[in-house]
Amino acid sequence: MDNTLIKAETEKVAFFLENVVEKMTTYMNSVTIRSLEDEVECEKPYLLELLRAARSLLVFCEEALDACRQMIRNSIITPSYARQLFEKIYYQCIERFFHPKNDTWYENSRCSYTDSEMIVFRKTAPPSFVRFIYSLEKDFITIREEIDFGVQSQL
């Protein structure tokens, strides 16, 4: 794969990460434990786990975005470096979205057969947090397919 294709794919991934980071930052800056507690009767430790998982995901996405921007600025991009970057994004951002630490929520692998939501929360979660995660879901599904099938096979 030549530099032009690698750069184009990296720009596509960077665009995805910019959108995700913007959405996540906006939500995380506007929510508090107290506001989540006001939405639904829920255990405080679970609320803390939800926010911890979201903050962790946000940090990994910000770091991945920085790495993408740095790679885009470079004039020469090696396929091996691009592969490593995309693998890092896949495992640290995409897989972490679908399978966060402590399984605060998880991916319903049978959702396409049962016509149900892809993300399932382990316990009752505040409606605003559920909407927030669902608002990210489609983008993560799309980029997972891009990185898993498209980008990786071309490198």
TORTOR-730044 format. One record per residue: chain; z, x negated, y of N, C-alpha, C in turn; residue in three letters; residue number from 1. Coordinates in Angstrom, 2 decimals. Atoms other than C-alpha are relative to their C-alpha. Layout:
REM residues N
  unit       nz       nx       ny      caz      cax      cay       cz       cx       cy  code  pos
     A        Z        X        Y        Z        X        Y        Z        X        Y   ala  NUM
...
REM end
This chain:
REM residues 155
  unit       nz       nx       ny      caz      cax      cay       cz       cx       cy  code  pos
     A     0.00    -0.84    -1.17     0.00     0.00     0.00     0.00    -0.89     1.24   met    1
     A     0.07     0.86    -1.17    -0.96    -1.47     3.35     1.02     0.43     1.07   asp    2
     A    -0.99    -0.23    -1.05     1.17    -1.67     6.48    -0.17     1.34     0.69   asn    3
     A     0.25    -1.26    -0.71    -0.48     1.36     8.08     0.57     1.18    -0.77   thr    4
     A    -0.53    -1.09     0.82     0.40     3.66     5.18     1.52    -0.05    -0.09   leu    5
     A    -1.46     0.14     0.06     3.91     2.27     4.87     0.62     0.45     1.31   ile    6
     A    -0.52    -0.39    -1.30     4.45     2.71     8.59    -0.08     1.51     0.18   lys    7
     A     0.15    -1.46    -0.13     3.13     6.30     8.47     1.05     0.73    -0.82   ala    8
     A    -1.02    -0.63     0.84     5.44     7.20     5.59     1.40    -0.21     0.57   glu    9
     A    -1.30     0.29    -0.61     8.37     5.52     7.31     0.22     0.87     1.24   thr   10
     A    -0.10    -0.87    -1.18     7.64     7.48    10.50     0.30     1.43    -0.41   glu   11
     A    -0.27    -1.35     0.50     7.62    10.70     8.48     1.46     0.14    -0.41   lys   12
     A    -1.40    -0.02     0.42    11.00     9.87     6.95     0.92    -0.11     1.22   val   13
     A    -0.81     0.14    -1.22    12.35     8.79    10.36     0.04     1.32     0.77   ala   14
     A     0.03    -1.30    -0.67    11.25    12.13    11.85     0.96     0.97    -0.67   phe   15
     A    -0.94    -0.83     0.76    13.12    13.96     9.08     1.44    -0.38     0.35   phe   16
     A    -1.37     0.46    -0.27    16.23    11.83     9.68     0.42     0.32     1.43   leu   17
     A    -0.33    -0.34    -1.38    16.07    12.36    13.46     0.42     1.47     0.10   glu   18
     A    -0.33    -1.43    -0.02    16.07    16.14    12.93     1.34     0.27    -0.65   asn   19
     A    -1.25    -0.20     0.73    18.89    16.00    10.40     1.19    -0.52     0.81   val   20
     A    -1.09     0.59    -0.79    21.03    13.71    12.54     0.29     0.86     1.22   val   21
     A    -0.21    -0.86    -1.17    20.50    15.94    15.58     0.73     1.29    -0.38   glu   22
     A    -0.65    -1.24     0.44    21.44    19.13    13.70     1.45    -0.26    -0.42   lys   23
     A    -1.34     0.29     0.49    24.42    17.50    12.03     0.94    -0.39     1.14   met   24
     A    -0.83     0.42    -1.12    25.70    15.89    15.22     0.40     1.20     0.85   thr   25
     A    -0.29    -1.20    -0.78    25.45    19.16    17.11     1.08     0.83    -0.68   thr   26
     A    -1.00    -0.81     0.71    27.38    21.02    14.42     1.35    -0.72    -0.03   tyr   27
     A    -1.26     0.72     0.16    29.99    18.32    13.85     0.75    -0.14     1.33   met   28
     A    -0.65     0.09    -1.31    30.66    18.01    17.60     0.55     1.34     0.47   asn   29
     A    -0.43    -1.32    -0.46    31.19    21.76    17.92     1.06     0.64    -0.88   ser   30
     A    -0.91    -0.62     0.95    33.41    22.48    14.93     1.34    -0.73    -0.04   val   31
     A    -1.33     0.57     0.20    37.13    21.95    14.44     0.61     0.64    -1.24   thr   32
     A    -0.71    -0.59     1.15    39.47    22.56    11.53     0.50     1.39     0.38   ile   33
     A    -0.55    -1.28    -0.46    41.06    25.33    13.55    -1.09     1.08     0.07   arg   34
     A     1.07    -1.00    -0.09    37.73    27.06    14.21    -0.47     0.42    -1.39   ser   35
     A     0.37    -0.35     1.38    36.88    26.90    10.50     1.08     0.87    -0.65   leu   36
     A    -1.09    -0.81     0.55    40.30    28.26     9.57    -0.04     1.43     0.53   glu   37
     A     0.10    -1.33    -0.60    39.71    31.18    11.93    -1.11     0.84    -0.62   asp   38
     A     1.13    -0.73     0.57    36.49    32.10    10.14     0.31     0.65    -1.34   glu   39
     A    -0.23    -0.50     1.35    37.80    32.57     6.63     1.33    -0.54    -0.53   val   40
     A    -1.23     0.46     0.67    40.96    32.33     4.56    -0.42    -1.07    -1.00   glu   41
     A     0.45     1.13     0.83    40.54    28.93     2.96     1.09    -1.06    -0.01   cys   42
     A    -0.98     1.08     0.11    42.66    26.03     1.77    -0.38    -1.12     0.96   glu   43
     A     0.26     1.06    -0.97    42.99    23.38     4.46    -0.52    -1.28    -0.67   lys   44
     A     0.56     1.20     0.64    42.44    20.48     1.99    -1.50     0.14    -0.32   pro   45
     A     1.43    -0.20     0.29    39.08    22.02     1.00    -0.82    -0.08     1.29   tyr   46
     A     0.69     0.11    -1.28    38.09    22.37     4.66    -0.16    -1.47     0.40   leu   47
     A     0.06     1.43    -0.31    38.93    18.71     5.16    -1.04    -0.70    -0.87   leu   48
     A     1.01     0.58     0.90    36.80    17.81     2.12    -1.41     0.33     0.48   glu   49
     A     1.32    -0.41    -0.50    33.86    19.80     3.51    -0.41    -0.84     1.19   leu   50
     A     0.32     0.79    -1.20    34.03    18.04     6.85    -0.15    -1.48    -0.31   leu   51
     A     0.10     1.40     0.40    34.58    14.64     5.24    -1.37    -0.27    -0.64   arg   52
     A     1.31     0.15     0.64    31.46    15.13     3.09    -1.12     0.06     1.03   ala   53
     A     1.03    -0.12    -1.04    29.42    16.21     6.12    -0.02    -1.23     0.90   ala   54
     A    -0.05     1.21    -0.84    30.63    13.28     8.24    -0.58    -1.20    -0.73   arg   55
     A     0.52     1.11     0.80    29.87    10.84     5.45    -1.53     0.06    -0.07   ser   56
     A     1.45    -0.18     0.05    26.37    12.27     5.07    -0.63    -0.35     1.35   leu   57
     A     0.52     0.31    -1.33    25.85    12.04     8.83    -0.06    -1.51     0.23   leu   58
     A    -0.02     1.46    -0.18    26.84     8.35     8.87    -1.13    -0.65    -0.80   val   59
     A     1.08     0.58     0.82    24.46     7.52     6.01    -1.37     0.32     0.59   phe   60
     A     1.28    -0.38    -0.60    21.63     9.42     7.72    -0.26    -0.80     1.28   cys   61
     A     0.15     0.81    -1.22    22.26     7.59    11.01    -0.38    -1.44    -0.34   glu   62
     A     0.32     1.37     0.42    22.20     4.22     9.25    -1.42    -0.09    -0.53   glu   63
     A     1.36    -0.02     0.54    19.01     5.14     7.41    -1.02     0.14     1.13   ala   64
     A     0.89    -0.16    -1.15    17.39     6.25    10.67    -0.14    -1.32     0.75   leu   65
     A     0.07     1.32    -0.65    18.28     2.91    12.27    -0.87    -0.96    -0.80   asp   66
     A     0.80     0.89     0.85    16.75     1.07     9.30    -1.49     0.37     0.08   ala   67
     A     1.39    -0.44    -0.14    13.57     3.18     9.55    -0.59    -0.46     1.33   cys   68
     A     0.48     0.42    -1.33    13.25     2.49    13.27    -0.25    -1.50     0.06   arg   69
     A     0.18     1.45     0.03    13.70    -1.22    12.67    -1.26    -0.36    -0.78   gln   70
     A     1.19     0.29     0.81    11.03    -1.21     9.96    -1.27     0.39     0.75   met   71
     A     1.17    -0.44    -0.76     8.62     0.72    12.20    -0.34    -1.02     1.10   ile   72
     A     0.23     1.00    -1.06     9.06    -1.91    14.96    -0.59    -1.30    -0.53   arg   73
     A     0.51     1.25     0.58     8.21    -4.77    12.58    -1.51     0.08    -0.14   asn   74
     A     1.46     0.01     0.11     4.57    -5.81    12.59    -0.45    -0.15    -1.46   ser   75
     A     0.34     0.17     1.42     4.57    -6.81     8.92     1.11     0.61    -0.84   ile   76
     A    -0.96    -0.70     0.86     6.23    -4.56     6.36    -0.40    -0.26    -1.45   ile   77
     A     0.32     0.25     1.40     6.42    -5.62     2.75     0.28     1.25    -0.83   thr   78
     A    -0.23    -1.16     0.86     6.08    -2.95     0.08     1.36    -0.03    -0.69   pro   79
     A    -1.30     0.08     0.69     9.21    -4.24    -1.67     1.14     0.41     0.93   ser   80
     A    -1.03    -0.40    -0.95    11.30    -3.82     1.49    -0.06     1.50     0.24   tyr   81
     A     0.16    -1.45    -0.19     9.89    -0.33     2.03     0.56     0.76    -1.19   ala   82
     A    -0.51    -0.65     1.22    10.67     0.60    -1.58     1.52     0.00    -0.01   arg   83
     A    -1.46     0.08    -0.05    14.24    -0.62    -1.18     0.59     0.97     1.03   gln   84
     A    -0.48    -0.91    -1.04    14.66     1.34     2.04    -0.09     1.45    -0.46   leu   85
     A     0.16    -1.38     0.46    13.28     4.56     0.54     0.96     0.34    -1.14   phe   86
     A    -0.99    -0.23     1.07    15.48     4.17    -2.54     1.39     0.19     0.59   glu   87
     A    -1.30    -0.12    -0.66    18.51     3.67    -0.30     0.13     1.37     0.66   lys   88
     A    -0.02    -1.31    -0.64    17.61     6.79     1.69     0.12     1.09    -1.06   ile   89
     A    -0.03    -1.01     1.05    17.04     8.74    -1.50     1.42     0.15    -0.57   tyr   90
     A    -1.31    -0.07     0.65    20.38     7.85    -3.06     1.16     0.22     0.97   tyr   91
     A    -1.13    -0.12    -0.91    22.61     7.62     0.01    -0.07     1.25     0.89   gln   92
     A     0.12    -1.17    -0.87    21.24    10.55     2.01    -0.37     1.25    -0.79   cys   93
     A     0.51    -1.20     0.67    19.25    12.95    -0.13     0.89     0.41    -1.16   ile   94
     A    -0.86    -0.34     1.13    21.29    12.79    -3.32     1.41     0.36     0.46   glu   95
     A    -1.33    -0.31    -0.52    24.49    12.82    -1.28     0.03     1.40     0.62   arg   96
     A     0.04    -1.37    -0.50    23.34    16.05     0.37     0.15     0.99    -1.15   phe   97
     A    -0.03    -0.94     1.12    22.81    17.75    -2.99     1.23    -0.17    -0.89   phe   98
     A    -1.16     0.29     0.85    25.79    16.11    -4.71     1.01    -0.84     0.77   his   99
     A    -0.95     0.79    -0.79    28.47    15.07    -2.21     1.19    -0.46    -0.85   pro  100
     A    -1.19     0.52     0.66    31.49    13.07    -3.20     1.02     1.13    -0.15   lys  101
     A    -1.02    -1.00     0.34    34.25    15.21    -4.78    -0.58     1.38    -0.27   asn  102
     A     0.66    -1.28     0.33    31.70    17.96    -5.48     0.51     1.16     0.84   asp  103
     A    -0.41    -1.09    -0.88    32.70    20.01    -2.46    -1.02     1.14    -0.05   thr  104
     A     1.06    -0.95     0.32    29.37    21.73    -3.07    -0.92    -0.70    -0.97   trp  105
     A     0.89     0.62     0.97    26.67    21.14    -5.65    -1.32     0.76    -0.05   tyr  106
     A     1.33    -0.59     0.12    23.05    21.86    -6.43    -0.06     0.88    -1.24   glu  107
     A     0.21    -0.92     1.12    22.35    24.89    -8.60    -1.39    -0.29    -0.55   asn  108
     A     1.30     0.41     0.56    19.60    23.47   -10.80    -0.78     1.16    -0.57   ser  109
     A     0.68    -1.17     0.55    18.78    26.94   -12.10    -0.39     1.01     1.07   arg  110
     A     0.23    -0.97    -1.08    18.29    28.54    -8.68    -1.41     0.55     0.01   cys  111
     A     1.38    -0.51     0.00    14.52    28.81    -9.05    -0.21     1.05    -1.07   ser  112
     A     0.11    -0.99     1.06    15.01    30.82   -12.24     0.81     1.26     0.31   tyr  113
     A    -0.91    -1.12    -0.24    17.79    33.04   -10.94    -0.14     0.60     1.39   thr  114
     A     0.22    -0.48    -1.36    16.52    33.60    -7.39     1.30     0.01     0.79   asp  115
     A    -1.26     0.13    -0.72    19.82    32.37    -5.96    -0.07    -1.23     0.90   ser  116
     A    -0.06     1.14    -0.91    20.87    29.77    -3.39     0.04    -1.31    -0.78   glu  117
     A     0.02     1.29     0.67    20.29    26.13    -4.26     1.35    -0.70     0.11   met  118
     A    -1.30     0.63    -0.20    23.58    24.91    -2.79     1.10     1.02    -0.29   ile  119
     A    -1.12    -0.87     0.38    26.74    26.40    -4.31     1.28    -0.73     0.41   val  120
     A    -1.27     0.59    -0.42    30.15    25.79    -2.80     1.04     0.22    -1.09   phe  121
     A    -1.02    -0.05     1.06    33.01    25.03    -5.18     1.04     1.07     0.27   arg  122
     A    -0.96    -1.02    -0.42    35.33    27.32    -3.23    -0.60     0.75     1.18   lys  123
     A     0.47    -0.75    -1.16    34.97    29.84    -0.44    -0.03    -0.93     1.21   thr  124
     A     0.17     0.86    -1.17    33.62    28.03     2.60    -0.22     0.87     1.24   ala  125
     A     0.22    -0.76    -1.24    33.51    29.14     6.25    -1.48     0.33     0.18   pro  126
     A     1.40    -0.40    -0.16    30.31    31.08     7.03    -0.82    -0.93     0.90   pro  127
     A     0.77     0.90    -0.87    29.31    28.73     9.86    -0.36    -1.29    -0.73   ser  128
     A     0.29     1.21     0.76    29.56    25.74     7.52    -1.08     0.27    -1.04   phe  129
     A     1.02    -0.39     0.99    27.54    27.54     4.84    -1.37     0.08     0.68   val  130
     A     1.27    -0.10    -0.74    24.83    28.38     7.42    -0.50    -1.39     0.39   arg  131
     A     0.35     1.37    -0.38    24.89    24.77     8.60    -0.65    -0.75    -1.16   phe  132
     A     0.56     0.69     1.17    24.30    23.38     5.11    -1.33     0.62    -0.42   ile  133
     A     1.25    -0.67     0.37    21.65    26.00     4.32    -1.11    -0.31     1.00   tyr  134
     A     1.02     0.33    -1.00    19.87    25.12     7.58    -0.62    -1.37    -0.25   ser  135
     A     0.51     1.34     0.34    19.45    21.55     6.29    -0.74    -0.04    -1.33   leu  136
     A     0.45     0.01     1.38    18.53    22.47     2.74    -1.52    -0.16    -0.15   glu  137
     A     1.46     0.03     0.14    14.78    23.08     3.16    -0.56    -1.39     0.34   lys  138
     A     0.46     1.34    -0.40    14.26    19.76     4.98     0.34    -1.04    -1.07   asp  139
     A    -0.39     0.95     1.04    16.17    17.87     2.31    -0.84     0.18    -1.27   phe  140
     A     0.85    -0.25     1.17    14.15    19.53    -0.46    -1.37    -0.62     0.22   ile  141
     A     1.34     0.53    -0.32    10.88    18.61     1.25    -0.02    -1.52    -0.05   thr  142
     A     0.02     1.47    -0.04    11.80    14.98     1.89     0.34    -0.59    -1.36   ile  143
     A    -0.29     0.49     1.36    13.24    14.60    -1.61    -1.28    -0.06    -0.81   arg  144
     A     1.28    -0.01     0.72     9.87    15.58    -3.03    -0.93    -1.09     0.52   glu  145
     A     0.84     1.03    -0.60     8.07    13.26    -0.60     0.39    -1.39    -0.51   glu  146
     A    -0.45     1.34     0.40    10.19    10.25    -1.43    -0.07    -0.19    -1.49   ile  147
     A    -0.04     0.10     1.46    10.57    10.98    -5.13    -1.40    -0.14    -0.60   asp  148
     A     1.33    -0.02     0.61     6.90    11.64    -5.84    -1.05    -0.71     0.83   phe  149
     A     1.06     0.52    -0.82     4.73    10.68    -2.90     0.16    -1.45     0.37   gly  150
     A    -0.19     1.34    -0.53     6.11     7.58    -1.28     0.19    -1.03    -1.09   val  151
     A    -0.31     0.98     1.04     7.50     5.86    -4.34    -1.22    -0.33    -0.87   gln  152
     A     1.15     0.26     0.87     4.31     6.24    -6.37    -1.05    -0.84     0.71   ser  153
     A     0.99     0.76    -0.76     2.25     4.65    -3.57     0.41    -1.42     0.23   gln  154
     A    -0.46     1.35    -0.29     4.40     1.55    -3.18    -0.19    -0.94    -1.16   leu  155
REM end
